[in-house]
């Protein structure tokens, strides 16, 4: 016996079907993009242009957010550590937190809010304005010409932004820790080198690249599936941002479990 009211049941069915259709189109887009990438059919000029645009346009906001996140983390922990005589470990705590989790997520969410929305809006407008159909008439693949450069650009730009953000966050925490507890810069950096491993930095780069792939693929898919007019372009942009944030958080949990959780459970 179905206890769910029929209107809600029909709504859930339509929502589930729409979600599965969008997910299927996303995987098809990724499959076709992978084909063009691994066969070397890449528009390198457009790729580098997109990478420069994504990285440079998002750099100021990324630096600001990472600086504040590292500073706030040091502010919240430095005085507590000083009370227990463990203030020498503040640098290690800040470094591990920002490198393993905070900066990769914040950097990708920042790029998604700044450049991801631009990608979704641009492709949605091209779809609504029938420019994508014009490319197909000229026998030019929209995936190769529009999607692949943006995916590769995100994979290139996100790790670079993440590395810059990690350095800024650690330095911001160092300045705040010195101001709060008079912790010497040398002790702070000594703690960073003691706790932080090369593997942590590499994992953050891998996570940033995967987040960039997820962000660009979702935004491109949503943009190319847009139908209607100007209102639908705005709805597509909102949808792209929401799904990007949700999928990045889920992917971060999965990747953190793969890289760190499994080793702890052994």
C-alpha positions as semicolon CSV with decimal commas, in nm:
position;residue;x (nm);y (nm);z (nm)
1;X;0,000;0,000;0,000
2;X;0,140;0,338;-0,101
3;X;0,112;0,581;0,192
4;X;0,260;0,876;-0,003
5;X;-0,007;1,112;-0,145
6;X;-0,038;1,094;-0,523
7;X;0,070;1,456;-0,595
8;X;0,387;1,406;-0,389
9;X;0,442;1,065;-0,543
10;X;0,417;1,208;-0,895
11;X;0,650;1,493;-0,802
12;X;0,908;1,250;-0,664
13;X;0,884;1,037;-0,977
14;X;0,937;1,338;-1,206
15;X;1,226;1,462;-0,992
16;X;1,395;1,121;-0,989
17;X;1,351;1,079;-1,365
18;X;1,487;1,430;-1,432
19;X;1,785;1,364;-1,204
20;X;1,867;1,035;-1,376
21;X;1,837;1,196;-1,719
22;X;2,072;1,480;-1,621
23;X;2,318;1,235;-1,465
24;X;2,313;1,026;-1,781
25;X;2,381;1,329;-1,999
26;X;2,664;1,429;-1,765
27;X;2,836;1,092;-1,805
28;X;2,786;1,102;-2,181
29;X;2,948;1,446;-2,189
30;X;3,241;1,318;-1,983
31;X;3,278;1,014;-2,209
32;X;3,283;1,223;-2,526
33;X;3,523;1,473;-2,367
34;X;3,757;1,192;-2,265
35;X;3,752;1,064;-2,623
36;X;3,864;1,400;-2,765
37;X;4,125;1,444;-2,491
38;X;4,288;1,102;-2,525
39;X;4,287;1,120;-2,904
40;X;4,469;1,453;-2,888
41;X;4,191;1,654;-3,054
42;X;4,223;1,952;-2,821
43;X;4,183;2,323;-2,890
44;X;4,495;2,429;-2,701
45;X;4,458;2,802;-2,766
46;X;4,106;2,806;-2,622
47;X;4,215;2,581;-2,336
48;X;4,500;2,808;-2,228
49;X;4,278;3,115;-2,269
50;X;4,011;2,960;-2,047
51;X;4,272;2,850;-1,791
52;X;4,416;3,199;-1,770
53;X;4,067;3,346;-1,737
54;X;3,955;3,101;-1,468
55;X;4,275;3,127;-1,267
56;X;4,335;3,500;-1,291
57;X;3,973;3,608;-1,242
58;X;3,930;3,389;-0,934
59;X;4,272;3,460;-0,779
60;X;4,185;3,772;-0,570
61;X;3,876;3,616;-0,415
62;X;4,054;3,285;-0,354
63;X;4,348;3,458;-0,185
64;X;4,117;3,663;0,037
65;X;3,907;3,364;0,146
66;X;4,210;3,146;0,215
67;X;4,382;3,424;0,407
68;X;4,078;3,472;0,627
69;X;4,026;3,098;0,679
70;X;4,385;3,040;0,793
71;X;4,378;3,348;1,013
72;X;4,049;3,256;1,178
73;X;4,167;2,900;1,243
74;X;4,482;3,028;1,411
75;X;4,281;3,286;1,607
76;X;4,045;3,020;1,742
77;X;4,317;2,775;1,842
78;X;4,631;2,972;1,933
79;X;4,513;3,099;2,272
80;X;4,369;2,759;2,371
81;X;4,692;2,586;2,278
82;X;4,888;2,849;2,471
83;X;4,683;2,775;2,784
84;X;4,798;2,412;2,776
85;X;5,155;2,487;2,671
86;X;5,104;2,340;2,326
87;X;5,126;2,663;2,129
88;X;5,425;2,524;1,938
89;X;5,181;2,298;1,752
90;X;4,955;2,574;1,619
91;X;5,137;2,586;1,286
92;X;5,099;2,213;1,231
93;X;4,728;2,223;1,306
94;X;4,666;2,515;1,071
95;X;4,876;2,360;0,795
96;X;4,703;2,022;0,811
97;X;4,356;2,173;0,823
98;X;4,400;2,417;0,535
99;X;4,599;2,182;0,312
100;X;4,394;1,868;0,359
101;X;4,045;2,016;0,361
102;X;3,977;2,386;0,376
103;X;4,170;2,536;0,084
104;X;4,079;2,275;-0,184
105;X;3,709;2,310;-0,102
106;X;3,710;2,689;-0,063
107;X;3,911;2,739;-0,381
108;X;3,677;2,523;-0,587
109;X;3,362;2,677;-0,440
110;X;3,508;3,020;-0,515
111;X;3,586;2,924;-0,874
112;X;3,242;2,768;-0,905
113;X;3,075;3,086;-0,784
114;X;3,291;3,306;-1,008
115;X;3,386;3,112;-1,321
116;X;3,145;2,819;-1,299
117;X;2,846;3,049;-1,320
118;X;3,007;3,224;-1,616
119;X;3,056;2,891;-1,794
120;X;2,697;2,782;-1,732
121;X;2,552;3,119;-1,835
122;X;2,768;3,144;-2,148
123;X;2,684;2,796;-2,275
124;X;2,318;2,836;-2,179
125;X;2,295;3,159;-2,378
126;X;2,468;2,995;-2,675
127;X;2,221;2,707;-2,655
128;X;1,917;2,934;-2,631
129;X;2,051;3,160;-2,906
130;X;2,100;2,851;-3,129
131;X;2,474;2,907;-3,161
132;X;2,534;2,548;-3,052
133;X;2,302;2,429;-3,328
134;X;2,497;2,641;-3,574
135;X;2,819;2,464;-3,473
136;X;2,655;2,128;-3,534
137;X;2,534;2,243;-3,878
138;X;2,895;2,335;-3,963
139;X;2,997;1,984;-3,845
140;X;3,191;2,124;-3,549
141;X;3,153;1,922;-3,231
142;X;3,026;2,143;-2,944
143;X;3,192;1,904;-2,700
144;X;3,534;1,946;-2,858
145;X;3,502;2,319;-2,924
146;X;3,318;2,434;-2,609
147;X;3,338;2,170;-2,336
148;X;3,685;2,015;-2,358
149;X;3,874;2,348;-2,329
150;X;3,675;2,444;-2,020
151;X;3,722;2,105;-1,852
152;X;4,096;2,101;-1,914
153;X;4,125;2,465;-1,808
154;X;3,955;2,390;-1,476
155;X;4,176;2,087;-1,416
156;X;4,483;2,305;-1,479
157;X;4,375;2,619;-1,292
158;X;4,228;2,469;-0,973
159;X;4,547;2,297;-0,847
160;X;4,746;2,617;-0,907
161;X;4,494;2,825;-0,716
162;X;4,492;2,567;-0,439
163;X;4,870;2,579;-0,396
164;X;4,866;2,958;-0,382
165;X;4,577;2,952;-0,135
166;X;4,754;2,704;0,092
167;X;5,063;2,923;0,116
168;X;4,852;3,232;0,187
169;X;4,644;3,051;0,452
170;X;4,950;2,921;0,636
171;X;5,117;3,262;0,633
172;X;4,797;3,430;0,751
173;X;4,777;3,188;1,042
174;X;5,140;3,258;1,127
175;X;5,081;3,632;1,152
176;X;4,770;3,589;1,366
177;X;4,934;3,334;1,595
178;X;5,224;3,573;1,655
179;X;4,983;3,855;1,730
180;X;4,767;3,652;1,969
181;X;5,021;3,446;2,164
182;X;5,352;3,608;2,060
183;X;5,445;3,276;1,899
184;X;5,773;3,314;1,718
185;X;5,765;3,272;1,342
186;X;6,039;3,010;1,356
187;X;5,845;2,788;1,599
188;X;5,533;2,822;1,389
189;X;5,708;2,721;1,066
190;X;5,899;2,444;1,244
191;X;5,565;2,297;1,348
192;X;5,438;2,324;0,989
193;X;5,739;2,131;0,854
194;X;5,706;1,874;1,132
195;X;5,339;1,791;1,074
196;X;5,291;1,855;0,705
197;X;5,403;1,585;0,463
198;X;5,453;1,595;0,089
199;X;5,168;1,347;0,055
200;X;4,927;1,600;0,207
201;X;5,017;1,859;-0,057
202;X;4,989;1,604;-0,338
203;X;4,649;1,489;-0,214
204;X;4,527;1,850;-0,205
205;X;4,639;1,892;-0,567
206;X;4,462;1,571;-0,672
207;X;4,145;1,679;-0,494
208;X;4,157;2,022;-0,656
209;X;4,193;1,868;-1,003
210;X;3,898;1,633;-0,941
211;X;3,690;1,919;-0,802
212;X;3,773;2,122;-1,112
213;X;3,659;1,835;-1,333
214;X;3,333;1,803;-1,141
215;X;3,267;2,177;-1,145
216;X;3,333;2,226;-1,515
217;X;3,147;1,912;-1,622
218;X;2,835;2,005;-1,424
219;X;2,835;2,366;-1,544
220;X;2,887;2,265;-1,907
221;X;2,615;2,000;-1,889
222;X;2,362;2,234;-1,732
223;X;2,445;2,505;-1,984
224;X;2,407;2,278;-2,287
225;X;2,076;2,136;-2,159
226;X;1,916;2,479;-2,124
227;X;1,599;2,545;-2,322
228;X;1,374;2,849;-2,340
229;X;1,475;3,210;-2,292
230;X;1,654;3,454;-2,063
231;X;1,474;3,330;-1,751
232;X;1,592;2,976;-1,819
233;X;1,950;3,098;-1,850
234;X;1,928;3,239;-1,497
235;X;1,772;2,919;-1,365
236;X;2,046;2,715;-1,531
237;X;2,313;2,927;-1,364
238;X;2,155;2,877;-1,021
239;X;2,117;2,504;-1,082
240;X;2,482;2,473;-1,184
241;X;2,605;2,646;-0,866
242;X;2,385;2,437;-0,636
243;X;2,477;2,104;-0,789
244;X;2,845;2,198;-0,803
245;X;2,850;2,274;-0,430
246;X;2,661;1,956;-0,338
247;X;2,874;1,728;-0,556
248;X;3,200;1,882;-0,437
249;X;3,109;1,825;-0,071
250;X;3,017;1,462;-0,144
251;X;3,333;1,410;-0,350
252;X;3,545;1,562;-0,073
253;X;3,410;1,311;0,179
254;X;3,477;1,020;-0,059
255;X;3,828;1,137;-0,146
256;X;3,915;1,211;0,218
257;X;3,804;0,861;0,311
258;X;4,010;0,709;0,029
259;X;4,328;0,903;0,104
260;X;4,310;0,931;0,482
261;X;4,021;0,737;0,637
262;X;4,122;0,397;0,499
263;X;4,474;0,429;0,642
264;X;4,338;0,517;0,985
265;X;4,104;0,216;0,993
266;X;4,384;-0,034;0,926
